[in-house]
Amino acid sequence: MPVIEIADLGDPRLADFAHRTDVALKNGSRTEHGLYIAESALVLERALRSGHVPRSVLALGGTVDEAVALVGPDVPVFSGPGELLAELTGYILHRGLIASMHRPPLPAVEELIADAKRIVVLENVSDPTNVGAIFRSVAAIGADAVLVTPRCSDPFYRRAIRVSMGTVLQVPWTRVGDWTQTRELLVASGFHVAALALTPDAVSLKDFARAAPERVALVLGAEGDGLTPEAIAAADIVVQIPMAHGIDSLNVAATAAVAMFALV
């Protein structure tokens, strides 16, 4: 398929890129599981390596050849001047290209954690920047999977993907239900549930890591509110990171990185 030079911003084939929100891409794309946007050649490459399927690509002139080389001849690659593409998308393509990608189906929780030793559970982390940063730490420092609650920001939102450097497309993840069901699944798979929270009975992360169980599920909550009482009640232990200079806690993304590193 030849590269398609954009002549009309109203071309229906460009609809995936025309000021579409993450929610609109996920829910209104007439695809089986929705779409997401992969931004930059690096992220697109990681998505393809993970088996994700592209629908189309929007590329500046200097990245057209790279886009074609990545997706092959059967995926349409649209191109045009930067000003025109910015008018279409609503933002400047600083990274040269964006791709409309089919969302893969989410795996079952039991399948995802069957062989895992360390997993991270994100409860109601609503900021996609934090979600992306946590996934990047999961990929870099070492955890086998991530579980996210229903009110947690979608890891496939554009900002989360960008902040994670595309690692949300590599790290296995899925959504879970309520805490009763989630705890049952974790305990049945042999996980010790460790909640990161500031409670009177919380133990030091250093002490917990010194004799950590073989399989640990680290549970982290939203900025400000922290974990819900239901999450803390579902935990086998509550853990905190010792602080200095009167500081009570770290940003949730930093907390995740520290906790995972302590358990490596």
C-alpha positions, 0 to 999 in steps of 0.5 A: 500500500503506497504512502497516502498524502493527506489532502482532506482532513475530513477523510474518514480514514483519519478519524482515529487521529482527529481529536479523539480522546482515549475514552472515545478510541476505547469505546467507540471505534467499532472494533472488538476491544477498541483502539489506543494510540502508540506515539513514537517509533520506539513505542510502535516497535514495542507494541508490534513486538508484543503482538499488537496489531496496527490499524493505521499510522500518521507520520511526518515526512522524515519518519515515513520510511521508518513507519513503513519499515515497521508496519509493512506494506499492508497498513496505511501510512498517512503523511503531511506537513507538521502544521496540517497533522497538528490541526488534525490531531490537536497536538504537535507530533514531536516524536514524528509519528503516531499509530492507531493500534487495536487493543488486545483482549485482557487476560484472565487474572488466574492466567496472568498470575499463574507463574508470577512471583512478584506482582503489583496491584494498583487501586484507583490510581487515577493519574495516567502519568503515575500509572505509566511511571509505575509500569516503567519501574515494573519493567525495569526493576522487576515484577511479573504482572500488574493488576488494576482496579476498575477505577484505576486509570487505563494503562493504554491511555496515551499519556500512560503509554508515553510516560512508560516509554511503551513498557505498558505494552510489554508488561502483562496486566489486566483488571480485577473486580472487588477486593473479596474476589481479588483476595481470593484469587491472590491467596489461592495462587499462593500470594502474600498480600502486602499493602503500602500504607501509613497505618499504626501497625505498618512494618518497615519495608526493610524488615518485610523485605528481609524475610519476604515470602516467595510470592508477594502482591504489592498493593498501592493506592491513589495519590492523596487518598491512599488505599481504601479500607477494603484494600487494607483489610484484604492485605496480609500485612501493611508495609511502609517506607521509613521517611526522614525530615518529617516527610510522611510518604513518597509519590505513588510511582516512587513508592512502587519503585522503592518497594520493588527494588527492596524485594528484588 
